[in-house]
Amino acid sequence: DEEIGRMSAIQAESLMGTVASTLKDEINAKNPSLDCELPFDGSRFSALLPPLVDAPMFCIRKKAIMVFTLADYVQARIMTEAQRAVIEMSVVEKDNILIVGGTGTGKTTLANAVINHITEECLNDRLVILEDTRELQCTSKNVGKLRSSETVSMTKLLKKTLRLNPDRIIVGEVRDGAALDMLDAWNTGHPGGIATLHANPGRSIFTRLERLVSLATQSPMQGFIADALDIVIYIEKFAGKRRIKEIFRVTGHDGQKYLTEAIGGVHV
């Protein structure tokens, strides 16, 4: 990354305090962390103060200013034509799509591209989008956007969502036991959902999802997870560039392992 300037610890702490004050929040030694959206452009702002860190530290994650289409992904060689065709067909057939990858791989940007295709091809579908922080973009006129807070959890939002008559339920990122409610909603009359998940490739995807579901129930849920999931898209960084490494369909669980079928080919 290119260095564009420097800031002293005092300046950084002053900036954090200004952001917090603007949002009627606070960051100090007793409350040494702040996660919010910058009021002027919606970018994510995450800040830490001692004693959590040695010196004041903050990170700004800029909000996307445009939506890349699936065609743009092909042109940029992030995905192949075959992969694009699989995703587009999955949208039309109302498959439940899980977009998986590590930090900074572009899961949200890809989700926006899939949402864009839904908006173009499924004009009558009512979308309900649930997020912790506003990142997903949708130009549909028939969309409801809900946001969790300290007092309203993602689980509560998912339960309220079912009363809003959604055709598709879209979750910005699955992070906790709300995964169970999301999968349940997808599995009981609301197909065509999209969500992102932070996980490593291969079987680690299912291990991560099982761990999140276990936060809500101790019952074995492998069959339930397999029934709810249709398509998994894994996006990664390779040689400094993003690419769709693989797409596979989840076909079931045989009591010991998840059954999957590779589709769309592997990006090489």
N, C-alpha and C positions, 0 to 999 in steps of 0.2 A: 504494500500500500504506500501511496505517496503522502509524505508529511506536508501539510498545508499551513501549519502554525503550531504554536505552543501556548500553554496556559499554566499558570502557577496553581499550586494547591489552593491558595486563598481565592483566586479567581474562579476556580472550578466549584468550590464550595458556595461562593456567592451566586454563581449561575444556578446551582441546584436549588438554593433557597428562593431565588426569584421564580423559578418554574413552579416550585411547590406552593409558594404564596399566591401565584396567579390562579392556581387550581384550588385554592383554599385548603391546602394540605400543608404538611410540614416535614422537614428532614433535619434531624439533629442527632446528637449522641444517644438520646433515648429512643429515637425512631430513625435508625441509620440507613434506611432503604426507601427508595421511591420508584414506583413503576406507574407510568401514566402515558398519556398522549399529549404531545405538544399542541396547544390550542390553535396555532396558526396554520398548520398543515396536516395534523393528525399523525405525524411520525411518532414512533414509540420511543420513550425516554426511560432509561433505567439507570439509577444512580445509587452509589454506595458510599458510606462514610465510615471512618474508624468508629468503633473497634472492629467492624466487619472486615475492613481492609486496612492496609498500612497507610494509604493516602487516599484522598477523594478520587473517585473513579465514576465515570458515566459513559453510557453508550447511546447513540442515537441511531435508530433503525428507520430509514426514510420510507415513507409510504410510496407505493408505486404510483407514478403519474400517468401511466397508460396500461391498458390490458393487452397482453400478447395473445394472439390467437393461436390455435393449434397449427394453422398454416405457417405462422411465424416460427413456431418451434421446428417445423420441418425445414424451413429455409435456413434457420440457424444451425441445423444439423444436431439439434438437441434430441429430436426423435426422428424415427424413420417414417416413411409413408405408411408402412404396414402398421406401425404402432398408432399412428394417427387414425387410421381406419378402424382399428380395434376400439379406441376410445370413443370415436364418434358413434359407432354402432352400439356401444355400451350405454351411451347417453340416450339414444333412441329407444333401446330396449329396457330402460329404467333399471339398469344394474346398480347395485350399491358399490361405490368406488372408494377405496382407501388409498390415499397418496402418501407414500412413505419415503423417508430419507433422513439424513443427518442435518445438523445445524448449517444453515446457509446454503442448502442445496436448491432452494427455490420451490419448496412444496406449496407455499401460499400462491406464488405467481402461477404455478401450474393449475392449482385449483381455480384461480380466476379465469384461466383459459377454458377450462372445462365448463365453468358456470356460463361463460360467454357463449359457448356452443349450445348449452341448454336454452339460453335466452333466444338464440337465433332459430333453433329447430323445434322447440317445444313451447310455442307461444302461449298456450292456454294453461300451462303448469303454474301453480302457485308455489313459490319458493319461500321457505322460512330459513333465515341464516342466523346462527347462534355463534357468538364470539366472546372472548374475554377482552380483546382489544380489536378495534375496527381495522381490519386489513383486507377482508374479502370485498370485491367490487362486483356489483350487479346492476345492469341497466334495465332490467325487466320492470314493467309497470306493476306487475303482480308479485311483489316481494315484501316480506316483513323481516325486519332486522332487529334482533334481540341481543342484549349484551349483559353478561353476568357482572356482579359487583361483590363487594365484601358481604353484603346482606342477602344477595340473591345468587345462589350457586348455579352452575351449569345444569346440575340435576334438576333443580326447580324449574329452570327455563325449559328443559326438555319436556317436563310434564305439562307445563303451560302451553307448549307448542302444539301438542296434540289437540288442543281445543281451538286452534286457529285454522283448522281444515287445510293442512299443507299437502301438496302433492309430492314435494321433495323436501327433506330435512338436511340442511347443510351445516356442518360443525367446523369452525375454524381450525381447532386443534384439540385432539383428545388427550387429556392429561391426567385424569383421575377416574374415580368410580363412576362418573357420568357415562363412561364407555358402555356400561351395562344398559343404561336407559336409552342411549343412542341406538345400540344394536337391537334392542327390543322394539323401538319405534320403527326401525328399518324392516324388522322381521314381521311386523303385524300391521300390514296395510299401508305402509308408507315407503315403497321402494324408490330407487333412483337417487339415494342420498350420496353425499360426498363428505369426506372428512380427511384431515391430515394427521399423521402420526410420526413422532420422532422415534426412529428405531433403526437398527442395523439390518442388513439384508438377510435373506434366507429364513430359517426357522425362528430367528430372533424376533421377527415381526410378530409371530403368533405368541411367543413367550412374553413379549412386551404387552400385547393386548390382553393376554390372560392375567398378567400381573395387575393391570388397571381394573379389570373386571373383578378380581379378587378383593379389591378395596371395598366393593359393594356387597359381595356375597362369597361365602366359602364353598359353595356348591360347585362341583366340576361343570364347566360351561363350554367345553371344547365343541361339542355338537351344536350348541346354540350359536357360537361364534361362526362356525363353518356355514350354518344355515343363513346367517345374516349377511355375510360377506360374499360378494360376487367377483369383483375385480380388484387386484392389488397392483398399483403402479409404483415401481421403485426408481427414484431419481437420485443421482449421485453427482459428485464432483470428480472429474477424471482429467488428469493433466491440466489442471487449472480451468477446465470448462465443465459446464453442466451437461448431463445427458440422461435420457431415460434408459436405464440399464436393462430393465426387463418388465414385462407385464405378464401376470398369470391369473388364471381363474381358479377360485376355490370351489372344489366340487364336493367336498364332504369331509368327514372325519371317521376313520374306521375303528375307533376305540383306542388306537395307539398313536396315530399320527394324522396330520392334516393331508388331505388329498388335493393336489394342485395340478394344473395343466398350463404349461407355458404357451402364450399366444402372442402374436405380433413380432416374434423373433427377439433376439438379444442384440442390443446395440454394440457393435464392435468398431 
